[in-house]
Amino acid sequence: MTATRLYSTEETKEHALLVGVEPKGSKDRWPIEDSIAELASLAHTANVEVLATVTQRLDKASPFSYVGKGKLRELVALRDELRYNVAIFDDELTPQQQRHLEEALQVKVIDRTALILDIFAKHAHTREGQLQVDLAQSQYLLPRLAGQWSHLERLGGGIGTRGPGETQLETDRRLVQQRIERLRREIEDVRKHRALYRKQRKRSGIPVVSLVGYTNAGKSTLLNTLTEADVAVEDKLFATLDPVTRRLMLPNRKWVLVTDTVGFIHKLPPLVVAAFRATLEELDEADLILHVVDVTHKNAAEQCQTVEDILHELQLGAKPRLTVLNKIDLVSGEHPEMLSRQGAAAQRDMLAISAAKGWGIDRLLASVSERLDRERGE
């Protein structure tokens, strides 16, 4: 009788070393320790086990290897000690940096951008979301294709290096460029469809309220509480990605549409913002933006400013908004620190709630009604 060998189909868990560089004199509001902690949360969301973290302060990141030579030797030694099989870097690496690090470490090397795109790919369920992630991934891959054929360069020319490698590289580039163009056309069709839908919606006269915020601030929980939308909620970054719109009746008996959009994050790659521009155009049509802030997070102020910076980048800085300080049920003491720092004038457009417990929701809805009537001159 022949023995049958069974093979596990379970995805092998990756074990990672996280690496970050803080340039000396950096004006970044985020300390390197906090940025690396967020990178660890992203890794957890991607089902990666973090074994250790390594940080370095340099005048600037090395254009060749990201970290300094001595630190690179330390990373090699840690590979033998910890047996990590993937190294994740806290900034977007250039193709040259990535190739050199892979040669030195002999493990998979990815950066923050690739990690975010991987998470987006897992969480995009609608056709639109999948198109946008596919476009961002293709744009990210294109300048890195040369690395796929670097083994031919190391042969030093001569026999075996003429023709096929260069031909294949050019073929790959052409295929990826064609894919990018096709995806752009498909996304443009989505954009036109959305624009038509928004035009019809505008004729109906129903105001639009858009939820924005840092990832994991509780936007989906708030949408569920307001509209019983039944959007999946997890304590992970980018747990929900696809936009959701639901109707809601305000206390003044008027209907509004509430839209949830993709969450923002520190060092959000520009190509992600560009790829999701069709979705983010929903914000441009909003009559009111609710900026949801996780007031329990130690970097709440920095997260809030990150969202404001991205809104300004999208030319939405002047859009009417209310700041919603969420998760106050988890705050000890009378007032969240962030709220206590604000003046009385600022607090008129700032409300403290708990989306999970339903605290402050009535006051929030009353404020939304009042603000929309004011903006619409009613």
N, C-alpha and C positions, 0 to 999 in steps of 0.2 A: 504493500500500500504506500502510495506516494504522499509524503507529508505536505500539507498546505501551509505556506507562509503567509501570514496576515500582515498587512502594512497599514499603519495609522494614516488616516486622511485628515487628522487634526492639524491645523496650521501651526508650524513651529514658531514658538515664541522667540522674539529677538531680544538680545541682551545688549544694552547700549551704554556707551560712555558719552556723556554730554560735555561739550567744550565751548567756552565763550571767551571773547576778548573784549576788554573795555579800554578804548583808546584814552590815553591821559589827556585831561582837559576837555573830555567829551561834554557836550551840552545836553546830552540825553538825560531826561529826568529820571530814567529808570536805572537804579544801581544794577551792576552786573549780576549780583546774587539774586535779585528779584526777577531779572530777565531769564536767568537759568532755571529758576523755580518754575516759571511759566512754561519754559521749554520742556521741563519734566512733566508738567500737566498735559502738554500736547502729546508727548511720548506715551503717557498712560492712556490717553484717548485712542491712540493708534495701536494699543495692545502691546506696547514695548516695555520691557522691564529695565529700569534704569539701575545700573550697578554703581556708578560713581559719577561725579562731576568734576571738571577741571576748569579753572578760570585763570586768566592772565591779564595784567595791565601792561599795555605797550604804548609807545608814542603813537603807533597806528598798526593795524593788522598787517602782517607780512603779505605782500602781493604774491609771494611764491608759495607759502605754506600756511597762511593765516596766522599760526602761532610762531613763536621764535624757535630757533634751532634746538636750544636746550629743552624747551617745553615739548617739542616734537619727539625728542628722545625719551622723555618721560611718558608720552602717550604710547610709544612702542613698548616700553617696559611694562606699563599697565595692561597692555593687551596680553602679554604672557602671564601676568599675575592674575588678572580678573577673568580672562577668557571672554571678553566682550566680542561680539561679532558684527557690531555696527557702531560707527562713530557719528554722532549728530552734532552739527555745529550751529551756533546760535545766530549766525548771520548768513545771508546768501553768499555762497562761494562762487568765485569765478571758475570757468572751466579749467584754467591752469592750476588753481589751488586744489580743486577736487582731484585732478589727475595725480598731482604730486602727493597728496595725502593718501590716496588709494595705494600708490606704489610703496610709500613708506610704511603704512599701517597694515597693508594686506588684509583689509576688511572692507565691508561696504561703507561708503562715506556719503552721507546726505546732509543737507542744510535745512534751515528753518523753513524755507520756501517749499522744498520738496516734501517735508513732513506735513505742512499745512495742506498742500495739494493732495497728498495721500488721504488725509482725513476727509477733505472735501469729496474725494472720489467715493469713499465709503458711505458718505451721508447724503449724497445727491440721488434722489429717487425719481424726480420728475425728468422728463425729456429735456426741458430747458436747463435744469441744473446740471445734468450730465453733459450737455453741449458746452456749457460755460467752463466746467472743470476740464473737459477734454481740450478746449482751446488753450486754457492756461497751461496745461501740462505740455502740449505740443510746442507752445512758445518757449517754455522753459527748456525743453529738450533740444531745440534746434541748434543753439550755439554750443551744445555739449556733445554733438554727434561725433566730432573729431576724435574724442576720447575712445570711441568704440573701435577705432582702427589704430590706436597708438602703438599696438604691438608690432605693426609693420614699420613704424618709424624707428623703433628700437633695433630693428634688424640692420640698420645702417645702409640701406640701399642695396642695389645689386639684385641677384637672383631672388625671386619670390616677392619682391616689393613693387614690381612694375605692373601697371594695368589694373588688376582686380580690386586692390584696396582702394585706390583713388576712384575707380569707377563705382564701386559699391558706396563709398562715402557720398559721392555726388548724387547717386541714385537715392540714397537715404534722405539727403537734404531736399531733393526735389519732391519726394513723396511726402515728407513732413510739411513742406511749404504748400503743396497742393491740399493737404489735409487742413492746414490752417485757413486757407482761402475758402474751402468748402464749409468749414465750421463757422467762419465769419458770415458767409452768405445765409446759412441756416439761422444763426443768431439774429441777423438783420431781419429775417422773416418773422422771428419771434418778436423782435422789437416793434415792427410795423403792426403786428397783431395786437400787441400790448397797447400801442398808441391808439389804435382804433377802439379798443375796449375802454381806454381811459377817456376818449372823446365822447363815447356813448354814455359813460358813467357821469361825465361832467354835465352833459345835457340833462341828466336826471336830477341834478342839483344836490345829490347826497354828498356831504363833506367826507373827506378822507383823513383819517388819523393814522400816522405811521409810527410804529415802534422801532426805535434804534437803540443801540447800546453795545457795550463790550460783550464779547462772548461769555456765556454763563452768568449774565447779570440777572436773568429771570424773565426775559421777554416772553418766552413761550408759556411760562407759568401765568404771567399776567394776561396773556391772550386767552388762555383757558379759563381763567377766573372771570374775565369780562364777558366772554362770548360762548363758553362751553365748547370751545373748538376741538378739544380732545387731541391736541398736539402732543406728541411724545416728549417727555421731559426726563433728562438725565443730568446728573452732576458731573458733566464732562464738557470740555470745550467743543464748540460747534456740534452739539448733539443734534440740533436741527439746522438744516441748511436751506431747504426749499421754502420760498415765500408762501404765506398763507393769508387769505383775506376773509373776514367774517363780518356780518352785519351786527350792529349793536344799537339798541334804543337807549337814548340818554334820558335823564330825569325830566327834561322838558318835552318828552314824547317825540323828539326828533330822531331820525335814523342817521347813523354814521357808518362808514366802512372802516374797520380796523385792520391794518396790514402789518404783518411781521416780516422783517427782512433779515438777511444774513448778518450775524454778529461781526463786530470789528475786533481787531487785536493789535497789540504792539508789533511794529515791524511788519504790518500787513503788506505782502508783496504788491508792487504797483501793477504787475501783470494780472493779479487776482482782481484788483479793483477795476482794471480795464475789461477783463473778461466778464465781470458781473455788472458792467455798466447798464446793460439792458434791464436787469432786475432793479438796480439802484435808481433807475429813472423813476420808479414808483415814488421815491422820496420827493422828487421834483414836483409831483402833482399833489403832494399832501397839503392839506389846509392847516394841519397842526402836527408837529413832531413831539412824541413823548420819548424823552431820553431816559432810559432805564439804567440806573446805577446800582451796583451791588455795594451797599454802604458798609457791609461787614468786611470787605476786602481791604487789606492794609495798603494797597496801592489804588484805592478808590479814586483819589484825586487825579492820579496819573492816568488811570483808565478813562476817567471822564474827559480829560484833556485830549487823550488819543482820539476819542470819538469826535470831539469838537474839531480837531485838526483834519480828520478825514471828511467831515461835513463841509469844512471850508474848501478842501481840495475838490470836492464835488460841487462847489459853488452853491452850497446850501446854508451858508453861515447865517444869512439873514432870515431864514425860515422861522416862523413863529413856533415856539416850543415850550413845553413844560418839562422840568427835570424831576424825575420820579425816583426817590431814594428808596430802594427796595430792600427787603429782608430785615426790617427793623425788629422783627420778633427775635432775631438772633443777636441783637445789640444789647449790651449791658449798660446801665446808666440811663439818664433821662434823655440825652440828645446825642445822636451820632456826631463824631468829631467833625465830619465834613459839614454837617448842618450848622454846628455851632460857630464855624468860621465865616458863615455868610452873614451879610447885613440884612436888615429888615426888608429892604427893597427887593433884594435877590430872592428872599424866602417867599415872596408872593408868588413866584413862578416855580417854586420848589415844594414838593409834597413828599412826606414820609409815609410809606405803606408797607404792608406785607402781602405780596401776591398769593403766597402759599396759605396764609391764615385768613385772608380777606380783610385785613385791617386797613382802614383808610380808603377803601375802594369807593364808598359813597362820596367822600369829599373829593376824590380824584375825578369822578364822573361829573360832579357839580362844577369843578374847575374847568373840565373840558368843555362843558356846555357854555359856561360863561365866556371862556376864551374864544370859542368858535363864533358865538354871537357878536363878540367885540370885533373880531377880525372881519366878519361879514357885514358889519355895520347894522346889526339887528338889535 
